[in-house]
Amino acid sequence: METFTIEKFAEALNERFILRAGPGEELDLKLVAVQDLTPTPANTVGFRHKPFSAQFRGPRTPWARQHTYSMENERLGEMQIFVVPLGLSGEEMVYEAIFS
């Protein structure tokens, strides 16, 4: 679980992530935003990690449905991430993953 930190994802900002939707089905995504979701200090008791969101952009079609996918990044390696499509922004599909 150490890979899933805001600091490590921030280092991979604007890098390519490959989402593997199935055998021979890959989507090229780009990490475009990493946002700290830490609540107010009074509400952080018991938190082991800083919660954060990661937003990715990819092609309009094909697009990936809400699901846990194998994703790979040159810097971070291979990981399983639950991804949610947020919708279109221009000609790109926007995805989000929340880590808590």
C-alpha positions as CSV (number, residue, x, y, z in Angstrom):
1,M,0.0,0.0,0.0
2,E,3.0,2.3,0.3
3,T,2.8,3.1,-3.5
4,F,-0.5,4.8,-2.9
5,T,0.6,8.1,-1.4
6,I,-0.1,11.6,-2.5
7,E,3.6,12.4,-2.7
8,K,4.3,9.4,-5.1
9,F,1.4,10.2,-7.3
10,A,2.3,13.9,-7.5
11,E,5.7,12.8,-8.8
12,A,3.9,11.0,-11.6
13,L,1.8,14.0,-12.6
14,N,1.4,14.3,-16.4
15,E,2.8,10.8,-16.9
16,R,1.2,8.0,-18.9
17,F,-0.8,5.3,-17.2
18,I,-1.9,2.2,-19.0
19,L,-5.3,0.9,-18.0
20,R,-5.8,-2.8,-18.8
21,A,-9.5,-3.4,-19.4
22,G,-9.1,-7.0,-20.5
23,P,-6.9,-9.2,-22.6
24,G,-5.6,-7.0,-25.4
25,E,-7.7,-4.1,-24.2
26,E,-5.6,-1.1,-23.1
27,L,-6.3,2.5,-22.6
28,D,-3.6,5.2,-22.5
29,L,-4.4,7.6,-19.7
30,K,-2.6,10.7,-18.4
31,L,-2.5,11.7,-14.8
32,V,-3.6,15.3,-14.8
33,A,-4.4,16.2,-11.2
34,V,-3.6,15.0,-7.7
35,Q,-5.7,16.6,-4.9
36,D,-5.2,16.4,-1.1
37,L,-8.5,15.3,0.5
38,T,-7.3,15.6,4.1
39,P,-10.2,16.8,6.3
40,T,-9.6,19.5,9.0
41,P,-6.9,18.5,11.5
42,A,-9.5,17.8,14.2
43,N,-10.9,15.0,12.0
44,T,-7.6,13.2,11.2
45,V,-7.4,11.0,14.3
46,G,-6.8,7.4,13.2
47,F,-5.7,8.2,9.6
48,R,-2.7,6.2,8.5
49,H,-2.4,7.9,5.1
50,K,-3.3,11.2,3.7
51,P,-6.5,10.7,1.6
52,F,-6.2,12.1,-2.0
53,S,-7.8,11.9,-5.4
54,A,-6.1,11.3,-8.7
55,Q,-7.6,12.4,-12.0
56,F,-6.8,10.9,-15.3
57,R,-7.7,11.8,-18.9
58,G,-8.0,9.4,-21.8
59,P,-9.7,8.9,-25.2
60,R,-13.3,9.7,-25.6
61,T,-13.8,6.2,-27.0
62,P,-13.4,3.5,-26.0
63,W,-13.9,4.4,-22.4
64,A,-13.7,2.3,-19.2
65,R,-16.6,1.8,-16.9
66,Q,-16.5,2.1,-13.1
67,H,-14.3,-0.9,-12.0
68,T,-11.1,-2.0,-10.4
69,Y,-8.4,-2.2,-13.2
70,S,-4.8,-3.2,-13.4
71,M,-2.9,0.0,-14.2
72,E,0.7,0.5,-14.9
73,N,3.0,3.5,-14.8
74,E,6.7,3.6,-15.5
75,R,7.5,5.3,-12.2
76,L,5.0,3.6,-9.9
77,G,4.8,0.1,-11.5
78,E,1.7,-2.0,-11.7
79,M,-1.2,-1.6,-9.3
80,Q,-4.9,-2.3,-9.0
81,I,-7.0,0.9,-8.9
82,F,-10.7,1.5,-8.6
83,V,-11.5,4.0,-11.3
84,V,-14.7,6.0,-11.9
85,P,-15.5,7.8,-15.2
86,L,-16.6,11.3,-14.4
87,G,-17.6,12.2,-18.0
88,L,-16.3,14.1,-21.0
89,S,-14.2,17.2,-20.9
90,G,-13.9,18.4,-24.5
91,E,-12.8,15.3,-26.5
92,E,-11.4,13.4,-23.5
93,M,-12.9,11.2,-20.9
94,V,-12.1,12.1,-17.3
95,Y,-11.5,9.4,-14.6
96,E,-11.0,9.7,-10.9
97,A,-9.6,7.4,-8.3
98,I,-9.9,8.1,-4.5
99,F,-7.3,6.8,-2.0
100,S,-8.0,6.9,1.7
